[in-house]
Amino acid sequence: MLLALIIVVLIIGKNQHLKRLLTWSFIPTFFNFSEPVMVGFPIMYMPIYLIPFIMSPLVTTVIAYPFLKYNIVPAPVYPVPNGTPGLLKAFIATGGNIPTLLLALLCLVVSCFIYLPFVKAEMRLINLEHAKIRSSFKR
């Protein structure tokens, strides 16, 4: 669900450095290679992102559980190669089931909303730091 973080930062982020970094990281993350985000946008060293980093997969799992339990979407039965985009992974694994694709999109949107307040808080912190640096140079 790091794709949700990238989407939120690209939409509401104002820091050009972060937007450039995450623009370059979007394609690998879309294909489930999240190392550029984990290293370039150091998720593990930013405690503000620890809560959504843990909560996003948990919440999306809780959302998907009743859909699987009550057979609204089929269980994945087909193998999917590594590097398949996350949104398409469940779709392909269920043999092309459209409700499964819609469920994956729903989970992505929910993850974006989970990350949204934390990204806003991080952007405020970055703006405060930049203001402090600018004021120290003006003296």
TORPA-752308 format. One line per 8 residues: their letters; for each residue x, y, z of N, C-alpha, C. Coordinates in steps of 0.02 Angstrom, whole numbers, plus 50000, padded with zeros to 5 digits. Layout:
N
A = X/Y/Z/X/Y/Z/X/Y/Z; ...
***
This chain:
139
MLLALIIV = 50040/49940/50000/50000/50000/50000/50042/50063/50000; 50106/50057/49983/50148/50117/49976/50128/50157/49914; 50094/50126/49868/50069/50162/49810/50021/50217/49832; 49982/50204/49884/49936/50254/49910/49975/50314/49937; 50030/50302/49971/50071/50357/49996/50097/50400/49939; 50121/50368/49887/50147/50405/49829/50092/50447/49797; 50034/50417/49788/49978/50454/49757/49959/50515/49798; 49955/50507/49865/49935/50563/49908/49988/50618/49906
VLIIGKNQ = 50051/50599/49910/50104/50651/49909/50106/50686/49842; 50096/50650/49788/50096/50682/49722/50036/50728/49713; 49980/50714/49745/49921/50755/49738/49924/50817/49783; 49939/50808/49848/49936/50865/49894/50003/50892/49914; 50057/50857/49897/50123/50880/49918/50144/50944/49884; 50179/50986/49921/50203/51049/49893/50279/51050/49888; 50312/51003/49919/50384/51000/49918/50407/50970/49852; 50441/51010/49811/50461/50987/49744/50512/50930/49747
HLKRLLTW = 50555/50929/49798/50604/50875/49805/50569/50808/49815; 50520/50807/49861/50483/50745/49874/50442/50724/49814; 50411/50771/49780/50371/50754/49721/50414/50725/49666; 50474/50753/49657/50519/50727/49605/50542/50656/49623; 50560/50647/49687/50582/50581/49710/50527/50529/49701; 50466/50547/49721/50412/50499/49717/50386/50489/49646; 50396/50539/49603/50379/50529/49533/50423/50475/49502; 50487/50478/49520/50533/50426/49495/50519/50358/49527
SFIPTFFN = 50490/50358/49587/50477/50296/49622/50409/50266/49605; 50367/50303/49569/50299/50280/49556/50298/50216/49515; 50335/50214/49460/50333/50156/49415/50358/50093/49451; 50416/50094/49485/50436/50032/49520/50386/50011/49574; 50358/50060/49610/50310/50043/49662/50245/50016/49632; 50225/50042/49574/50166/50016/49540/50175/49942/49523; 50236/49923/49507/50251/49853/49491/50277/49814/49552; 50259/49837/49611/50274/49803/49675/50349/49798/49692
FSEPVMVG = 50388/49847/49671/50457/49852/49693/50463/49916/49733; 50454/49911/49799/50448/49970/49841/50514/49994/49870; 50570/49965/49850/50634/49986/49878/50650/50059/49866; 50636/50088/49807/50651/50159/49798/50615/50204/49848; 50554/50186/49866/50517/50225/49915/50544/50214/49985; 50560/50152/50001/50584/50136/50068/50652/50168/50081; 50693/50176/50030/50760/50205/50039/50760/50280/50024; 50731/50300/49967/50733/50370/49947/50688/50414/49989
FPIMYMPI = 50631/50390/50007/50584/50425/50051/50582/50384/50114; 50631/50391/50158/50644/50341/50210/50586/50331/50258; 50542/50287/50238/50483/50271/50277/50501/50248/50347; 50552/50206/50352/50569/50176/50416/50600/50228/50464; 50625/50283/50438/50655/50334/50480/50609/50393/50493; 50548/50389/50468/50499/50442/50479/50444/50414/50524; 50448/50426/50588/50399/50395/50634/50327/50418/50621; 50318/50474/50587/50250/50497/50572/50214/50449/50525
YLIPFIMS = 50251/50412/50485/50220/50365/50438/50215/50294/50466; 50236/50282/50527/50233/50215/50555/50160/50192/50564; 50117/50236/50588/50047/50218/50599/50013/50199/50534; 50014/50242/50482/49979/50221/50420/50013/50163/50385; 50080/50157/50394/50116/50102/50363/50092/50035/50391; 50074/50034/50454/50048/49973/50486/49972/49967/50477; 49937/50023/50483/49864/50021/50482/49835/50008/50413; 49867/50033/50361/49839/50026/50294/49829/49953/50273
PLVTTVIA = 49880/49910/50279/49868/49840/50262/49817/49806/50308; 49816/49825/50372/49768/49795/50418/49697/49813/50400; 49685/49877/50386/49617/49900/50369/49594/49869/50303; 49638/49867/50253/49618/49839/50189/49605/49764/50194; 49640/49730/50238/49627/49659/50250/49559/49650/50282; 49543/49693/50330/49477/49689/50363/49421/49705/50312; 49434/49750/50266/49384/49765/50214/49375/49705/50168; 49429/49673/50148/49424/49618/50100/49396/49554/50131
YPFLKYNI = 49403/49545/50196/49382/49483/50228/49308/49466/50216; 49260/49512/50228/49190/49492/50216/49175/49477/50142; 49210/49511/50098/49199/49497/50027/49220/49426/50009; 49274/49403/50040/49296/49334/50028/49253/49284/50066; 49236/49301/50128/49197/49254/50170/49128/49240/50140; 49096/49290/50113/49028/49282/50087/49028/49272/50011; 49085/49253/49983/49092/49236/49912/49069/49291/49864; 49078/49354/49884/49063/49409/49838/49119/49413/49786
VPAPVYPV = 49180/49400/49808/49236/49393/49762/49266/49324/49774; 49291/49291/49721/49320/49225/49730/49389/49229/49762; 49409/49175/49792/49476/49171/49819/49527/49165/49762; 49586/49194/49771/49636/49188/49717/49661/49117/49711; 49662/49091/49651/49684/49023/49640/49739/49016/49587; 49750/49068/49547/49799/49065/49493/49864/49098/49515; 49921/49068/49496/49985/49100/49513/49994/49164/49472; 50024/49213/49504/50037/49278/49473/50112/49292/49477
PNGTPGLL = 50143/49310/49422/50215/49321/49423/50234/49383/49464; 50294/49382/49490/50320/49441/49526/50324/49499/49478; 50311/49559/49504/50313/49618/49462/50247/49636/49432; 50196/49596/49445/50129/49614/49422/50104/49672/49464; 50075/49724/49432/50050/49780/49472/50001/49757/49525; 50006/49789/49583/49965/49769/49640/49891/49771/49626; 49868/49820/49588/49797/49823/49572/49774/49765/49529; 49819/49741/49486/49800/49687/49441/49814/49618/49470
KAFIATGG = 49853/49615/49523/49872/49550/49551/49811/49509/49572; 49766/49539/49610/49706/49502/49632/49661/49488/49573; 49656/49534/49526/49614/49525/49467/49638/49465/49426; 49703/49460/49416/49731/49404/49377/49726/49339/49416; 49739/49342/49482/49739/49282/49523/49669/49251/49530; 49617/49291/49518/49550/49264/49522/49521/49249/49452; 49563/49250/49402/49541/49233/49335/49504/49289/49300; 49519/49351/49317/49489/49408/49283/49421/49428/49311
NIPTLLLA = 49412/49422/49376/49349/49440/49408/49345/49515/49418; 49296/49548/49388/49288/49621/49392/49275/49646/49463; 49231/49614/49503/49222/49638/49571/49286/49636/49612; 49330/49590/49597/49395/49588/49632/49437/49650/49615; 49436/49670/49552/49472/49730/49531/49442/49791/49565; 49377/49794/49570/49344/49851/49604/49361/49851/49679; 49365/49792/49709/49385/49787/49779/49456/49811/49788; 49501/49794/49743/49570/49818/49747/49573/49894/49741
LLCLVVSC = 49533/49922/49696/49530/49995/49690/49503/50027/49753; 49451/49997/49783/49424/50022/49845/49477/50022/49900; 49515/49968/49904/49568/49963/49955/49622/50017/49943; 49638/50031/49881/49686/50083/49866/49660/50151/49887; 49596/50165/49874/49567/50229/49894/49565/50236/49970; 49546/50182/50005/49545/50183/50078/49616/50195/50105; 49666/50164/50075/49735/50175/50097/49756/50247/50085; 49734/50276/50030/49750/50347/50018/49720/50391/50073
FIYLPFVK = 49659/50376/50093/49628/50415/50147/49662/50403/50214; 49689/50344/50225/49726/50331/50286/49791/50372/50287; 49825/50375/50231/49888/50413/50228/49878/50488/50227; 49820/50512/50205/49809/50583/50194/49824/50628/50255; 49797/50616/50315/49813/50661/50370/49887/50660/50390; 49919/50603/50381/49990/50598/50400/50034/50636/50350; 50015/50633/50286/50053/50671/50235/50043/50745/50247; 49982/50766/50264/49970/50837/50278/50012/50860/50338
AEMRLINL = 50015/50819/50390/50055/50837/50448/50129/50840/50430; 50153/50794/50390/50223/50795/50368/50238/50857/50326; 50192/50876/50283/50202/50936/50242/50205/50998/50286; 50163/51001/50338/50167/51058/50385/50234/51060/50420; 50259/51001/50440/50325/50999/50473/50381/51021/50426; 50377/51000/50364/50428/51020/50315/50425/51095/50304; 50364/51122/50299/50357/51194/50289/50385/51234/50349; 50373/51209/50410/50401/51241/50469/50477/51240/50468
EHAKIRSS = 50505/51184/50449/50579/51178/50446/50607/51226/50394; 50575/51230/50336/50598/51276/50284/50593/51348/50307; 50539/51364/50344/50531/51432/50369/50586/51449/50420; 50603/51401/50462/50658/51413/50510/50724/51424/50475; 50737/51384/50424/50800/51391/50387/50802/51459/50351; 50747/51479/50320/50745/51544/50286/50754/51601/50334; 50723/51596/50393/50730/51651/50442/50800/51654/50469; 50835/51598/50475/50904/51600/50499/50951/51630/50448
FKR = 50935/51624/50384/50977/51654/50332/50965/51729/50326; 50906/51752/50345/50890/51823/50339/50926/51865/50392; 50947/51835/50445/50980/51872/50500/51048/51890/50481
***
